[in-house]
Amino acid sequence: MTDAVTSPESAAFEQAKQAQAEAAEPGLSAWVEANAGSGKTKVLIDRVARLLLQRPDGRPGAPPDSILCITYTKAAANEMLSRLFSRLGDWSVADDDALRRKLAELEGREPTDYAPEDLRQARALFARALETPGGLRIETIHAFCARILRRFPLEAGISPGFQEIEEDEANGLWRAVLSERLEAAALSHPDEMRVLARATGGLGLGAALNALQYKRQALQAFWHSLGSETELDERVRIAAGAGAARPGEILQSAMIDALPESELRAAISALSALEKRGSSDEKLLMALTSLIHSQDAEERYQIYMSALSGSKGDFPAGSNPFTAKAGPLVADLFTRNLKKGDPEGREITRMKRVQAELAAAEAAERTVALMRIGLPMIEAYGQEKRMRAALDFEDLIEYTRALLTRSNAAEWVLYKLDGGLTHLLLDEAQDTSPSQWALINALIQEFQSGVGRDRQADPRTQFVVGDPKQSIYSFQGADQQQFQAEKLSFVAREEIVAEAEDRPVNQPEMAMSFRSTPEVLRFVDEVRARVPLSEAATDTLPPVDADLKPHTARRSNQPGRVELWPLEMPTGPDAEDDAWITPTDHVPADAPRRRLARSIALEVRQMIDRGESVWQEQPDRSWIRKPVQAEDILILVRSRNELFDALIESLKQEGVAVAGADRLRLLDNIGVQDCLNLIRFALQPGDDLTLAEILRSPFCDLVDDDRHLFALAHGRGAEPLWQRLSASQASEFQAARQFCQRLIEHRHLPAFEFLTQALTERDTEGVSGWDKLIRRLGEPVRDPVQALLSGALSHDMSKAKSLQAYLSETESRDTVLKRELGEPDKAVRVMTVHGAKGLQSPVVILPDTTGATKSVSDDLFFTSDGTPLHSPSSRLDCRATAELRDVANAASERESRRLLYVALTRASDRLIIAGAGLGSSKTGYAKSSWYRWCLMAMRALTDGADEEDTVPDNRLEYGSAPVCIAADQDAGSETGAPPAWLKRLAPAPVPPARLAAPSRLTEDRAAVIAPFGPDRSAALRRGRLIHALLQTLPDLPESDWETAGNRFLAREPDVSPEDRNEMLEVTLRTLRDPKFAGVFAPGGRNEAAIVGTLPGGQMVNGRVDRLIVHDDHVMIIDFKTDRPAPVRASDIETPYLVQMAAYRAVFQALFPGRPVRCALLYTDGPHLIELDGQAMSESLNRVESRV
């Protein structure tokens, strides 16, 4: 470690503190634009804390449940809650002087201003927050919506017991709907299917339909905006700029009716007469000849356009491709030499017009076809979710938005919500989508309206914080222009209040970074000077000026460093590529990305070994140097591609701890594949390939092909590999043979139990399947295999316990495992920039920088009035879709630049930019690449040049050289090496006894006479319904018992009216009997859950019909509907005695010192029989002795 360094005071720092104080002012609404690292989370926590505190004028603080803070992610919500409770907890135990100092610093007051009562209330906030029903409401927008919908399900038109489904489950459900409906769509709309299949080709139709899932809200809004289905054609044709003619009619007119055949024949003659023809002349001659001989309009069009247009289907201006000697007719028809001012050929002009008309008509035809096939599928998807009472994330937003803005109950719901909502805080506002803004604005308008504003004396406030430079989630609906529009709306509302209070609108700007060193921030500003980050201004929105404001560094006296590395350029074809055995997707070892990954891994290894230092903040806010560790390094990529995988692999090869992937497709993980192979083999032992993979897997570890697999498989003919393995007596195959035999023996087990057996069972050396997987594949295999086990458990609990069903479901679902890598865990983190939003790290490495921004992959665009237009590729664009695509590509380019800003600002001390050169570019990087922008900025900082035409041969460095600190100075190293026992296998635990229901403890259960004779199902149903009535009716007024009972039984259509009357009569007779008044008196509990261990070790799990806890004893009562009922306790059947004895044994442990009495209440009579304690104990002892 080194001497501590404290950041100096400065005017900029005082301004930053003032801005934070204004943002946290609890009595004023605020719109805050905060640079990266400027303390946004701290300000949010400060504001919530100040809202909870008593005001300086004596007004009470806001109740915890009157504050709603909406965050963008669960991780952000959890971090805010953790930090807020930590602060409140500190207050609760601080002495008076310390607490006064903390409160004074927070509120900008003098410590002497706080009276003892102020301190008492501040200390009580921790308990108040903990005791608030539902807790402090710091949550994501989806969690907020779910809570609102559960409170008002009927008003929202959804099932009260709805379940939220995750993205994977929603995708699986959508695919199931597509699979089910696609064949029907082909039969009902064959013409539309042909249109789409022709336009999309191959698997494109499935992709186009699958993409509708993510646009379904916009599509449904468009569908509902139509007056009738016939309006669909008209709206789409107008949007596409198409006339009334269909594509076939346009081709017929252009290529048959209006084709100047006589002139074309004359052109053929002129071209044929040429002694020397160029390639273009020859191409035109052949095309015209083929065209004249064809009578098919579409074929003629394809032939003609292939000769007249360029390679991209356009008509590029340039030198005339046809020989001038062909004569004036050819020039008059086909000239496209516009650059020299010659008039355009008549056929060129005509075919341009035909091409545009045809593209528009085809776009309209495709769109209508897609709507007629896709919209019913969207409706079917919604119906499927309604049947399951399921809502996906988008449904949560849309149902809540509709509830708050469009439903008949909107005013009532808003009124009820407004009664408990005083302060609304919105985090990461730049990533809020328009639909989310709609529901947030509904809340804001309600509590700022006349009624809402006057319902409490405490001023109601809105707090919005965001940074338009960090808006990177457009694929989730984020809209930077919407952010600007909402800001203008906020200012307009607040100007009225501010003018009345003679103050400006509260819009503090937080520009100072408390995260990064000056060198990092200077580099960021140099990049921003060359790369506009914001959306273009519009007629209604002013330009965003965030680009123009430079960052200021709080850590002004702590030097940092920025490096830009030379590119790893292609070195020519790899010898491996020429081998016929090389897979088509193989990435050569010498490929630039692989070499770059190895260079980065080596650099990381050397940084750690040399003890290069990074800064570490201390509790007193000073900074010291410490040796860099793996957890101090963050590597960010744009996507999870081969570079992402190569980085993780190379770091492992260098012996650097790496956290693994933050997103992982479950079926791509080799450990998961090994586990699924166990199921495949158990179901089909004759599958030779699966068995061979198991033998080579960590479970069997027979990895020597020559000595193991070849010796086992060679020369067996048609004999299955399992049969050969079973017959082998070789000792090296013994463990594998026994393991595979156990797999077959366990194939009757449910999936979770099957996999658990395979993973936990130990071999003769005491090594489990888990141990073997981790030894071979490392710790990163643990999470995906655990996820596989969780899926198996979920499957077994909800569906048929079948290995085959589980395997089929798992293979059909595209499950993605999401891992939170927010907190460093002694390992390098490799993440996407999107995944790293909100994180920071002392050292950040950007290796994925040379590629161009990808064109948008959307094939469905929406016009300003919400009309969809389908265009699977730019080649098929009409003018309208081409313009929409250009707008989308421009927005994508700007978002890519904002993504670069987010990536750069994750670094606190040191930033490294590297890249793998592109073989398709002379410089090695694309013109719109991050590397180009960073290179320009770096050259401006290092040598004053601002050119980027050449790639540097050496590293460009800006800032201080790394300072190395000996590893033995690191206080963290005092922990020493881990003890030897840490990796020693723990002794195998004794397997716990299986849970059993108390009613199932005996095997010799005496037969009980069925109430309705042999119809046992009717008897069980009668017992169930009477039990339900006995449990629910006592909670109602007696005058309502009969009405409520009839209403409840009416829900059972299979029960006859006579039986319903009999059940209700029995129930009411029992409830009204004065002898049982104590049984059903208030204070008792119905269906009390019980889990415990009997004295003999048997675990029991059940429910008690009625539990009554008195001061001097506990009473357990079980309802029985048997007929005829026993008269004496000695007539009670043994199973009932054992069941009640088990209940008594568990409750005796829960209520020591109080006798536990048991009784059976028989509705046949009715009468109550209290059970003899000795008889119960003897019955239970007999059962336990057998167990």
Secondary structure, 3 states (H helix, E strand, C coil): CCCCECCCCCHHHHHHHHHHHHHHCCCCCEEEEECCCCCHHHHHHHHHHHHHCCCCCCCCCCCHHHEEEEECCHHHHHHHHHHHHHHHHHHHHCCHHHHHHHHHHHHCCCHHHCCHHHHHHHHHHHHHHHHCCCCCEEEEHHHHHHHHHHHCHHHHCCCCCCEECCHHHHHHHHHHHHHHHHHHHHHHCHHHHHHHHHHHCCCHHHHHHHHHHHHHHHHHHHHHHCCCCHHHHHHHHHHHCCCCCCHHHHHHHHHHHCCCHHHHHHHHHHHHCCCCCCHHHHHHHHHHHHHHHCCCHHHHHHHHHHHHCCCCCCCCCCCCCCCHHHCHHHHHHHCCCHHHCCCCCHHHHHHHHHHHHHHHHHHHHHHHHHHHHHHHHHHHHHHHHHHHCEECHHHHHHHHHHHHHCCCCHHHHHHHHHCCCCEEEECCHHHCCHHHHHHHHHHHHHHCCHHHHHCCCCCCEEEEEECHHHCCCHHHCCCHHHHHHHHHHHHHHHHHHHHHCCCCCCCCEECEECCCCHHHHHHHHHHHHHCCCCCCCCCCCCCCCHHHCCCEECCCCCCCEEEECCCECCCCCCHHHHCCCCCCCCCCCCCHHHHHHHHHHHHHHHHHHHCEEEEEECCCCCEEEEECCHHHEEEEECCCCHHHHHHHHHHHHCCCCECCCCEEEHHHCHHHHHHHHHHHHHHCCCCHHHHHHHHHCCCCCCCCHHHHHHHHHCCCCCCCHHHHHHHCCCHHHHHHHHHHHHHHHCCCCCHHHHHHHHHHCECCCCCEHHHHHHHHHCHHHHHHHHHHHHHHHHHHHHCCCCHHHHHHHHHHCCCEEECCCCCCCCCEEEEECCCCCCCCEEEEEECCCCCCCCCCCCCEEECCCCCEEECCCHHHCCHHHHHHHHHHHHHHHHHHHHHHHHHHCCEEEEEEECCECCCCCCCCCCCCCHHHHHHHHHHHHHCCCCCCCCCCCCCEEEECCCCECCHHHCHHHHHCCCCHHHHCCCCCCCCCCCEECHHHCCCCCCCCCCCCCCCHHHHHHHHHHHHHHHHHHHHCCHHHHHHHHHHHHCCCCCCCHHHHHHHHHHHHHHHHCHHHCCCCCCCCEEEEEEEEECCCCCEEEEEEEEEEECCCCEEEEEEECCCCCCCCHHHCCHHHHHHHHHHHHHHHHHCCCCCEEEEEEECCCCEEEECCHHHHHHHHHHHHHHC
